[in-house]
Amino acid sequence: MLEERERVKPAMNSFQKNESKETFFSPVSTEEVPPRPPKLPKKPPPKICGSNYPLSIVFIVVNEFCERFSYYGMKAVLTLYFLYFLHWNEDTSTSVYHAFSSLCYFTPILGAAIADSWLGKFKTIISLSLVYVLGHVIKSLGALPILGGHIVHTVLSLTGLSLIALGTGGIKPCVAAFGGDQFEKKHEEERTRYFSVFYLSINAGSLISTFITPMLRGDVQCFGEDCYALAFGVPGLLMVIALVVFAMGSKMYKKTPPEGNVVTQVVKCIWNHSGEIPKRQHWLDWAAEKYPKQLIMDVKALTRVLLLYIPLPMFWALLEQQGSRWTLQATRMNRNLGFIVLQPDQMQVLNPLLVLIFIPLFDLVIYPLVSRCGINFSSLRKMAVGMILACLAFAVVAVVEIKINEMAPPQPGPQEIVLQVLNLADDEVKVAVLGDENNALLTESIKSFQKMPHPSKLHLKTESQNFQFHLKYRNLSVYTEHSVEEKKWYTLVIRKDGENISSMMVKDAENITTDGMTAVRFVNTLHKEVNINLGADISLSVGEDYGVSAYKTVQIGEYPEVHCRTEDDDFSLNLGLLDFGAVYLFVITNNTNQGPQVWKTEDIPANKISIAWQLPQYILVSAGEVMFSVTGLEFSYSQAPSSMKSVLQAAWLLTIGVGNVIVLAVAQFSGLVQWAEFILFSCLLLLVFLIFSIMGYYYVPVKSEDIMEPEDKRSPHIQEDMTNLDTNNTKL
């Protein structure tokens, strides 16, 4: 009976110390005690449609789906939120993204300790889910433009992310194990199928959220820009639903009390040392006087596996960059595939989708074919091949990055500027940039309503400097001087001024494109101010007599009729196609009898590299993940006792956390250009592959029958321990 089973105290963990051996007796009364009425039989736990599956697991599976939707949906748009909403640079955005990810993989140790030693799984899930929801609320508030300034948004965001990391990491080691606790021992087959459905819910939540939340961010406009508040709010709402659904099943759950954390016992056993004990054959034998022999034997088997874990973080350092560096690369690519226009952060959906395809493909086709060829494709060899595939993936990423850079405009470095010259006069102008000794640093002849074919990079002697410009227009010769600052883009605009010409220096904005969209600005040659309506609540005003507007980010697409208005006239302008990633300059003129017209030029060319070129790198890294991650978990579990499964999971999650720390460190301190950083990661993993291969060559696998414990000596708590191996949203 369910109620009776809840009152029975589970068997003590066989690794816990026996703190007291006293026997307590109660006095016997000579008076006759009336017999107690017999206990009524308790109702069995409700089942699903007459099967052996407890109805309670429905609430747990739905909870996991909503929670994974919440986590991966929020994380999918996180890097672009840092870059475009908080206006951090790419390195800082990457570092904070991976700091958050690493925290999500360190906090499961805390969650497991709370559940096993204090609150139990149910109360831990409820408590930390409340923290989780609070984090989502604060994170969503930090994405509201009307709520405070940059400092307020930053504080709210970091506070919310810290709470989310505590919540998601804290419940990670509890939910799957709590579902396993709902089954009786005789229903092992049903429990195995439950975990398959459980992991399917993980993948479903990840797939759907990674596809939907970027659409909520990019396709919905709020407060005149991308709607990050909605993209964070919807995952927050799903987490509220997850908490409510889980709490609804409270009366149906089988709730086991906390029984102590085996991870803590293992750590104490490893660190135990006493100088008074004679020298032992094995260093772990120092703990023989304080801990059971079985625990020491199991820890010895465990340490053999943990030694192989040392090189693993480097693989995760590469795999985890799909949500950071790869997403940033996608923002500089053309996202129009013809049949669909993708958001840059939607490309992440390829990883869980490909993993779901590759798992049965490898298990049913590739591995059997390799075996038929007489190749001993052991688990360690599969993991090593997975590392090689990840190396190749980052080599492909580097090649794509180089191709993107070849088509990108030059970037000014220290004591450098990039100069473009635009001639709006009615005749050709010859422009010369003069040095200190009146020597020509740059000479260019520019026809009317044209610009230089390519921007030019000029070197400064200090951080700021004055340049002299010599302009020849017909029979006139004009000298003018303009001040510039290093690391900036400038446009020298030459215009007619009566019978003469004059010039003005316009500083171009930095990071003028947003999320691979398009940006525009206008020069108004009319004698009246012009108000321009670009749709979707986007409008700007351009001053009269060669006024220059600020940049405006707009959606890509055709703009055949853009409504414009002066104080006494309305007219429309045909801006044509505004393409991905391009920056356009429009000059409004009125030199014909057809009314105001617009002359269009590109300050920065459109993205020409298709986002489809990211597909090979996703295929390689996803195949590498299947061979490395799934195989690594299976191998680890086959090489250590069942009592050490929770310790192995904690160590596995720690390797992912350390991998994120590696990315954080490289992003902050390497100082490399992006393609070189990709090559660095590829070479580092290649080096780790060699080290891991040597370690695997000398590793002697243990047969499963050599590490199995006698059935009657296993702790029920350990047998039914968690198997939540959700390391990156994929594992079946």
C-alpha positions in Angstrom: 0.0 0.0 0.0 1.2 3.5 -0.8 0.5 5.0 2.6 2.2 2.0 4.4 5.2 2.2 2.2 5.6 5.9 2.9 5.7 5.2 6.6 8.3 2.4 6.3 11.7 3.8 6.9 14.0 2.9 3.9 17.0 0.7 4.6 19.9 2.6 5.9 22.7 3.4 3.4 25.2 0.6 3.9 28.0 3.2 3.7 26.8 5.3 6.7 28.6 4.8 10.0 26.7 3.0 12.7 26.6 5.7 15.3 25.0 3.8 18.1 24.8 0.2 19.1 22.7 0.6 22.2 19.4 -1.4 22.6 16.5 0.2 24.2 13.8 -1.7 26.2 10.3 -0.6 27.2 8.7 -1.8 30.5 6.1 -4.6 30.2 2.7 -4.0 31.8 0.9 -6.8 33.6 -2.4 -5.3 32.8 -4.4 -6.7 29.9 -4.2 -4.5 26.9 -7.3 -4.4 24.8 -6.6 -5.6 21.2 -6.3 -2.9 18.6 -8.7 -3.0 15.7 -7.2 -4.4 12.5 -5.8 -1.9 10.0 -7.8 -1.3 7.0 -6.1 -2.1 3.7 -4.7 1.0 2.0 -5.6 1.9 -1.6 -2.8 1.2 -4.1 -1.4 4.3 -5.9 -3.4 5.2 -9.0 -2.2 3.8 -12.3 -2.4 5.0 -15.9 -5.2 3.2 -17.7 -4.8 0.0 -15.7 -1.1 -0.3 -16.5 1.8 -0.6 -14.0 2.8 3.1 -14.5 1.9 5.3 -11.6 -0.3 8.3 -12.5 2.1 10.5 -10.6 4.8 10.3 -13.3 2.5 12.2 -15.7 2.9 15.3 -13.5 6.7 14.7 -13.3 7.1 14.3 -17.1 5.0 17.4 -17.9 7.0 19.3 -15.2 10.3 18.3 -16.9 9.0 19.4 -20.4 8.0 22.8 -19.1 11.2 23.3 -17.1 13.4 22.4 -20.1 11.4 24.7 -22.3 11.9 27.4 -19.7 15.6 26.9 -19.4 16.6 26.4 -23.1 14.2 29.0 -24.3 15.7 31.6 -22.1 19.2 30.5 -22.8 18.7 30.6 -26.6 18.3 34.4 -26.7 20.7 35.2 -23.9 23.9 36.0 -25.9 22.0 38.4 -28.2 20.4 40.0 -25.2 23.8 40.8 -23.7 25.1 42.1 -27.0 22.2 44.2 -28.3 20.2 45.1 -25.2 22.9 45.5 -22.6 25.3 46.6 -25.3 28.2 44.5 -24.0 30.9 43.5 -26.5 31.2 40.0 -27.9 33.9 38.9 -25.5 32.0 40.1 -22.4 28.7 38.6 -23.7 30.4 35.2 -24.3 32.1 35.3 -20.8 28.9 36.0 -18.9 27.0 33.4 -20.9 29.5 30.7 -20.0 29.8 31.9 -16.4 26.0 31.3 -16.2 26.3 27.9 -17.9 29.1 26.8 -15.6 27.1 27.9 -12.5 24.1 25.8 -13.8 26.4 22.7 -13.7 28.1 23.4 -10.3 24.8 23.9 -8.4 23.5 20.3 -8.8 26.0 19.3 -6.1 24.2 21.7 -3.8 20.8 20.5 -4.8 21.7 16.9 -4.3 23.1 17.6 -0.9 20.0 19.5 0.2 17.7 16.7 -1.1 19.7 13.8 0.3 20.7 15.3 3.7 17.9 17.7 4.6 14.7 18.3 2.7 14.2 15.3 0.6 13.6 15.3 -3.2 10.0 16.6 -3.2 10.5 19.6 -0.9 13.8 20.4 -2.7 12.1 20.5 -6.1 9.3 22.7 -4.7 11.6 25.1 -2.9 14.1 25.6 -5.6 11.4 25.8 -8.3 10.1 28.9 -6.4 13.6 30.3 -6.6 13.7 29.4 -10.3 10.4 31.3 -11.0 11.6 34.3 -9.0 14.8 34.4 -11.2 12.7 34.4 -14.3 10.5 37.2 -13.1 13.6 39.3 -12.2 15.3 38.4 -15.6 12.2 39.5 -17.5 12.0 42.8 -15.6 15.6 43.4 -16.6 14.6 43.2 -20.3 12.0 46.0 -20.0 13.5 49.2 -21.6 11.1 51.5 -19.6 12.3 50.1 -16.3 15.4 52.0 -15.2 18.7 52.5 -17.1 21.6 50.4 -18.1 22.8 49.8 -14.5 19.4 48.7 -13.3 19.0 46.3 -16.3 22.5 44.8 -15.6 21.8 44.3 -11.9 18.4 42.7 -12.5 19.8 40.5 -15.2 22.7 39.1 -13.2 20.5 38.7 -10.1 17.9 36.8 -12.2 20.5 34.6 -13.9 22.0 33.7 -10.5 18.6 32.6 -9.1 17.9 30.7 -12.3 21.2 28.8 -12.1 20.5 27.9 -8.5 17.0 26.7 -9.4 17.7 24.7 -12.5 20.9 23.2 -11.1 19.4 22.5 -7.8 16.4 20.5 -9.2 18.5 18.8 -11.9 19.6 15.8 -9.7 16.2 15.4 -8.1 13.4 15.4 -10.7 14.4 12.2 -12.7 15.3 10.3 -9.5 12.0 11.4 -7.9 10.2 9.9 -10.8 12.1 6.7 -10.4 11.1 6.5 -6.8 7.4 6.3 -7.8 7.9 2.7 -9.2 7.9 -0.5 -7.2 10.9 -2.7 -7.4 9.0 -5.3 -9.4 8.3 -2.8 -12.2 11.9 -2.3 -13.4 10.9 -2.6 -17.1 8.3 0.2 -16.7 10.8 2.3 -14.9 13.3 2.0 -17.8 10.6 3.1 -20.2 9.7 6.0 -18.0 13.3 7.3 -18.3 13.0 7.1 -22.1 9.8 9.2 -22.0 11.5 11.5 -19.5 14.4 12.2 -21.8 12.1 12.6 -24.7 10.3 15.4 -22.8 13.7 17.0 -22.3 14.4 17.0 -26.0 10.9 18.1 -26.9 11.1 21.1 -24.5 14.5 22.0 -25.9 13.6 21.7 -29.6 10.4 23.6 -29.3 11.7 26.4 -27.1 14.9 26.9 -29.1 12.8 27.4 -32.2 10.0 29.6 -30.7 11.7 32.0 -28.3 14.0 33.5 -31.0 10.9 34.2 -33.0 9.3 35.9 -30.0 12.4 38.1 -29.7 13.0 39.0 -33.3 9.6 38.8 -35.0 7.7 40.7 -32.2 8.5 44.4 -31.6 7.9 46.0 -28.2 9.0 49.5 -27.2 10.3 49.9 -30.8 12.9 47.1 -30.6 13.3 43.4 -30.3 11.0 42.0 -27.6 13.5 40.4 -25.1 11.0 40.9 -22.3 8.5 38.6 -24.1 11.3 36.1 -25.0 12.2 35.8 -21.3 8.6 36.1 -20.0 7.2 33.1 -21.9 9.9 30.7 -20.6 9.2 32.2 -17.1 5.5 31.4 -17.6 6.3 27.8 -18.6 8.3 27.5 -15.3 5.3 28.7 -13.4 3.2 26.0 -15.2 5.9 23.4 -14.4 5.7 24.3 -10.6 1.9 24.2 -10.6 1.7 20.9 -12.4 4.3 19.3 -10.1 2.5 20.5 -7.0 -0.8 19.2 -8.3 0.4 15.7 -8.0 1.6 16.1 -4.4 -0.9 13.7 -2.9 -0.1 10.9 -5.3 3.7 11.0 -4.9 5.7 8.4 -3.0 8.0 10.6 -0.9 11.2 9.0 0.5 12.9 10.8 3.4 16.5 12.0 3.1 19.0 9.2 3.8 22.4 10.9 3.5 24.5 11.9 0.5 26.9 9.3 -0.8 28.9 12.1 -2.6 29.8 13.5 0.9 30.8 10.1 2.1 33.0 9.5 -0.9 34.8 12.9 -0.5 35.4 12.2 3.2 36.7 8.7 2.4 39.1 10.1 -0.2 40.4 12.9 2.0 40.7 10.8 5.2 44.3 10.5 6.4 46.0 9.7 9.7 49.6 9.6 10.4 49.1 7.1 13.3 47.8 4.4 11.0 50.6 2.1 9.6 51.4 2.3 5.9 48.9 0.6 3.6 49.1 -1.0 0.2 46.7 1.4 -1.4 46.3 5.1 -0.4 42.6 4.7 0.1 43.2 2.0 2.7 44.0 4.8 5.2 40.2 5.1 5.6 39.7 1.5 6.6 39.4 2.2 10.3 36.5 4.7 9.8 34.6 3.5 6.7 33.2 0.2 5.6 35.4 -2.0 3.4 32.7 -2.1 0.7 32.7 1.7 0.4 36.5 1.8 0.1 36.4 -0.9 -2.6 33.8 1.1 -4.5 35.7 4.3 -4.2 38.8 2.6 -5.6 36.8 1.6 -8.6 35.4 5.1 -8.9 38.8 6.8 -8.9 39.9 4.8 -11.9 37.0 6.3 -13.9 37.4 9.8 -12.5 41.0 9.8 -13.7 39.7 9.5 -17.2 37.4 12.5 -16.6 40.4 14.9 -16.3 40.7 15.7 -20.0 37.0 15.8 -20.7 36.2 19.5 -19.9 38.0 20.6 -23.1 35.4 18.8 -25.2 32.6 20.6 -23.4 34.4 23.9 -23.9 33.9 23.4 -27.7 30.4 22.0 -27.5 29.0 24.7 -25.3 30.0 27.5 -27.7 27.0 26.8 -29.9 24.9 29.3 -27.9 27.6 32.0 -27.8 30.3 32.2 -30.5 28.4 30.3 -33.1 25.3 32.4 -32.5 27.4 35.6 -32.9 28.8 34.2 -36.1 25.3 33.6 -37.4 24.4 37.3 -36.9 26.9 38.2 -39.6 25.5 35.7 -42.2 22.6 35.9 -44.6 19.6 34.1 -42.9 17.3 34.0 -45.9 17.1 30.3 -47.0 14.5 31.0 -49.6 11.7 29.1 -48.0 12.3 30.5 -44.5 14.1 33.4 -42.8 15.8 32.2 -39.7 16.8 34.1 -36.6 20.5 33.7 -35.8 19.8 32.1 -32.4 17.4 29.6 -34.1 20.3 27.7 -35.6 20.9 26.1 -32.1 17.8 23.9 -32.7 19.9 21.8 -35.1 21.9 20.3 -32.3 19.1 18.5 -30.4 17.4 17.7 -33.6 20.5 16.1 -35.1 21.3 14.2 -31.9 17.9 12.6 -31.9 18.5 11.5 -35.5 22.1 10.4 -34.8 21.5 8.3 -31.7 19.4 5.5 -33.5 21.5 6.0 -36.7 24.8 5.2 -34.8 23.3 2.4 -32.7 21.4 0.6 -35.5 23.6 1.3 -38.5 27.0 2.8 -38.1 28.3 0.8 -35.0 27.1 -2.6 -36.4 28.7 -1.9 -39.8 32.0 -1.0 -38.0 31.8 -4.3 -36.0 31.2 -6.3 -39.2 34.4 -4.8 -40.6 36.3 -6.5 -37.7 37.1 -3.2 -36.0 37.0 -3.3 -32.2 35.2 0.0 -31.7 35.4 0.2 -27.9 33.8 2.9 -25.8 37.0 4.8 -25.3 37.7 4.8 -29.0 34.3 6.1 -29.7 34.9 9.0 -27.3 38.2 9.7 -28.9 36.6 9.8 -32.4 34.0 12.2 -30.9 36.8 14.5 -29.9 38.2 14.4 -33.4 34.8 15.3 -34.9 34.6 18.3 -32.6 38.1 19.4 -33.7 37.0 19.2 -37.3 33.8 21.1 -36.5 35.8 24.0 -35.1 38.2 23.9 -38.1 35.1 24.4 -40.3 33.9 27.2 -38.0 37.3 28.9 -38.5 37.1 28.6 -42.3 33.5 30.1 -42.3 34.7 32.9 -40.0 37.6 33.7 -42.4 35.2 33.9 -45.4 32.9 36.2 -43.5 35.9 38.5 -42.6 37.0 38.6 -46.2 33.7 40.3 -47.1 33.5 42.5 -44.1 34.6 46.2 -44.2 38.0 47.1 -42.6 38.0 47.6 -38.8 40.1 50.4 -37.4 42.6 49.5 -34.7 44.5 51.6 -32.2 45.7 54.9 -33.7 43.7 54.2 -36.9 40.5 55.5 -38.5 38.5 54.3 -41.5 37.5 57.1 -43.9 34.9 57.2 -46.6 34.3 60.3 -48.9 30.9 61.1 -50.3 30.6 63.8 -53.1 27.2 65.5 -53.2 28.4 68.4 -55.4 27.2 68.8 -59.0 30.6 68.0 -60.5 33.7 65.9 -60.0 35.9 66.7 -56.9 39.5 65.6 -56.4 40.2 64.9 -52.7 43.7 64.8 -51.1 44.4 64.0 -47.4 47.6 65.8 -46.4 50.1 64.8 -43.9 52.3 66.9 -41.6 54.7 67.8 -44.4 51.8 68.5 -46.9 52.5 65.1 -48.5 49.4 63.4 -49.8 48.3 60.4 -47.7 45.3 59.7 -49.9 44.3 61.0 -53.3 41.0 60.2 -55.0 38.8 61.7 -57.8 35.1 61.3 -57.0 32.4 62.0 -59.5 29.1 63.8 -58.6 26.9 61.8 -56.3 29.5 59.0 -55.9 31.8 57.9 -53.2 35.2 56.2 -53.0 35.1 52.6 -54.2 36.4 51.3 -50.9 36.9 53.0 -47.5 40.5 53.8 -46.7 42.3 53.2 -43.4 44.4 56.1 -42.2 47.0 56.0 -39.4 47.2 58.5 -36.6 50.2 59.6 -34.6 48.2 60.1 -31.4 44.7 59.0 -30.2 43.2 62.1 -31.8 44.6 64.2 -34.7 43.6 67.0 -37.1 43.8 66.1 -40.8 44.0 68.7 -43.6 41.9 68.1 -46.8 42.6 69.6 -50.2 39.5 69.8 -52.4 39.7 70.6 -56.1 36.4 71.5 -57.7 36.4 72.9 -61.3 38.8 75.9 -61.0 38.5 76.2 -57.3 40.9 74.9 -54.7 39.7 74.6 -51.1 41.6 73.6 -48.0 39.7 72.4 -44.9 40.6 70.8 -41.6 38.8 68.1 -39.5 39.6 66.4 -36.2 39.3 62.7 -35.8 39.7 60.1 -33.0 41.2 56.6 -33.2 39.1 53.4 -33.7 36.3 55.3 -35.5 34.6 55.3 -38.8 34.2 58.7 -40.6 32.5 60.0 -43.7 33.6 63.2 -45.3 30.6 64.7 -47.0 31.4 67.2 -49.8 28.5 69.5 -50.8 27.9 72.5 -53.0 27.8 75.8 -51.2 26.6 78.5 -53.7 29.3 78.7 -56.3 31.8 77.1 -53.9 32.0 73.8 -52.1 32.3 72.9 -48.5 32.7 69.7 -46.4 31.6 68.2 -43.1 33.0 65.2 -41.2 30.3 62.8 -40.0 31.2 60.2 -37.3 29.7 56.8 -38.1 28.1 54.9 -35.2 29.6 51.8 -33.9 27.8 48.5 -33.9 25.2 50.0 -36.2 23.6 46.7 -37.2 21.5 44.7 -34.8 21.1 41.0 -35.0 22.0 40.8 -38.7 19.2 43.2 -39.6 19.7 46.4 -41.6 20.4 50.0 -40.6 19.7 53.2 -42.5 20.5 56.9 -42.2 19.6 59.9 -44.4 21.2 63.1 -45.7 18.7 65.8 -46.5 19.7 68.3 -49.2 16.3 70.1 -49.1 15.8 73.4 -47.5 13.1 72.0 -45.2 13.2 69.4 -42.4 11.9 66.0 -43.5 10.0 63.5 -41.3 10.4 59.9 -42.4 8.1 57.1 -41.4 9.7 53.6 -41.8 6.8 51.7 -40.4 6.4 49.7 -37.2 6.5 52.8 -35.1 10.0 53.7 -36.5 10.3 57.3 -37.6 13.1 59.9 -37.8 13.6 63.6 -38.6 16.4 65.0 -40.8 17.3 68.6 -40.6 17.3 70.9 -43.6 20.3 71.9 -45.7 22.4 68.7 -45.5 21.2 67.5 -42.2 22.4 64.0 -41.3 20.1 61.7 -39.3 21.0 59.1 -36.8 21.1 55.4 -37.7 17.9 53.5 -37.5 17.7 49.7 -37.4 14.8 48.3 -39.5 13.6 44.9 -40.7 14.9 43.6 -43.9 12.7 43.6 -47.0 11.4 45.8 -49.8 10.5 49.4 -49.0 8.9 50.7 -52.3 6.9 53.5 -50.6 8.3 55.2 -47.5 6.0 58.1 -46.4 7.8 61.4 -45.9 6.5 64.8 -44.9 7.8 68.4 -44.8 5.9 71.3 -43.3 4.0 71.9 -46.5 4.3 68.7 -48.6 3.9 64.9 -48.4 5.8 62.6 -50.7 7.0 59.0 -50.9 10.5 57.5 -51.4 11.4 54.2 -52.9 14.2 52.7 -50.8 14.2 49.4 -52.6 15.6 46.2 -51.0 17.2 46.5 -47.6 19.2 43.3 -47.1 20.8 41.4 -44.2 23.5 43.1 -42.3 23.8 46.1 -44.7 24.1 49.7 -43.7 22.6 52.2 -46.2 23.0 55.9 -46.7 20.1 57.7 -48.5 20.5 61.2 -49.9 17.2 63.1 -50.4 17.4 65.5 -53.4 15.0 67.5 -55.5 16.9 68.1 -58.8 14.1 67.1 -61.1 10.5 68.0 -61.8 9.3 64.7 -60.4 9.6 65.9 -56.8 12.0 64.7 -54.1 14.0 61.6 -55.0 16.5 59.5 -53.0 20.0 58.4 -53.9 21.0 55.1 -52.3 24.5 53.9 -51.4 25.9 51.1 -49.1 28.1 52.1 -46.2 28.5 48.4 -45.3 27.7 45.7 -47.8 25.0 43.1 -47.1 25.9 39.7 -45.7 26.6 37.4 -48.6 27.6 34.2 -46.8 24.5 32.0 -46.2 23.7 30.8 -42.8 23.4 27.3 -44.4 27.2 27.1 -44.3 26.9 26.5 -40.5 25.2 23.2 -41.2 28.4 21.2 -41.6 29.8 22.3 -38.3 26.5 21.4 -36.5 26.5 18.0 -38.1 30.1 17.3 -37.1 29.7 18.6 -33.5 26.4 16.7 -33.0 27.9 13.5 -34.3 30.8 14.1 -31.9 28.5 14.6 -29.0 26.6 11.3 -29.7 29.9 9.4 -29.8 31.4 11.2 -26.8 28.7 12.0 -24.4 26.3 9.1 -24.7 29.1 6.6 -25.0 31.0 8.2 -22.1 28.1 7.9 -19.7 27.5 4.3 -20.7 31.2 3.4 -20.2 31.4 5.2 -16.9 28.4 3.4 -15.5 29.8 0.1 -16.6 33.1 0.7 -14.9 31.9 1.7 -11.4 29.6 0.1 -8.8 26.0 1.0 -8.8 26.4 2.7 -5.4 28.7 5.3 -7.2 26.3 6.4 -9.9 25.3 9.6 -8.2 29.0 10.5 -7.7 29.7 9.8 -11.4 26.9 12.1 -12.4 28.1 14.8 -10.1 31.6 14.5 -11.6 30.2 14.4 -15.2 28.3 17.6 -14.6 31.4 19.2 -13.1 33.4 18.5 -16.3 30.7 20.5 -18.2 31.0 23.3 -15.7 34.8 23.4 -16.0 34.5 23.4 -19.8 32.4 26.6 -19.6 35.0 28.2 -17.3 37.7 27.4 -20.0 35.7 29.3 -22.6 35.2 32.2 -20.2 39.0 32.4 -19.6 39.9 32.3 -23.3 37.3 34.9 -24.2 38.5 37.3 -21.6 42.3 36.8 -21.8 43.3 35.4 -25.2 43.1 38.6 -27.1 42.9 36.7 -30.4 40.8 37.5 -33.4 37.8 35.2 -33.7 39.0 32.8 -36.4 42.3 32.3 -34.5 40.4 31.6 -31.3 38.4 28.9 -33.1 41.7 27.4 -34.3 43.1 27.5 -30.7 40.2 25.5 -29.4 40.5 23.0 -32.1 44.2 22.5 -31.4 43.7 22.3 -27.7 41.1 19.6 -28.1 43.5 17.8 -30.5 46.1 17.8 -27.8 43.6 16.6 -25.3 42.6 13.8 -27.7 46.2 12.6 -27.8 46.4 12.6 -24.0 43.1 10.8 -23.6 44.1 8.2 -26.2 47.3 7.4 -24.3 45.3 7.2 -21.0 42.7 4.9 -22.7 45.5 2.7 -24.2 46.8 1.9 -20.7 43.3 1.6 -19.1 42.2 -1.9 -18.3 38.4 -2.2 -18.5 36.6 -3.9 -15.6 34.0 -6.5 -16.4 30.6 -5.8 -15.0 30.4 -9.0 -13.0 33.6 -8.0 -11.2 32.1 -4.8 -9.7 28.5 -6.0 -9.0 27.5 -6.1 -5.4 25.6 -8.9 -3.9 21.9 -8.3 -4.3 21.1 -8.5 -0.6 23.8 -6.0 0.3 22.6 -3.2 -2.0 20.8 -0.3 -0.5 17.3 0.2 -1.9 18.0 3.9 -1.8 21.1 3.5 -4.0 19.4 1.0 -6.4 16.6 3.5 -7.0 19.0 6.4 -7.2 18.7 9.1 -9.8 19.8 8.6 -13.4 19.1 12.1 -14.6 21.9 12.4 -17.2 20.6 15.5 -18.8 24.0 17.1 -19.6 23.1 19.2 -22.6 19.5 18.6 -23.5 19.9 15.4 -25.4 20.6 12.2 -23.6 18.3 9.2 -24.3 
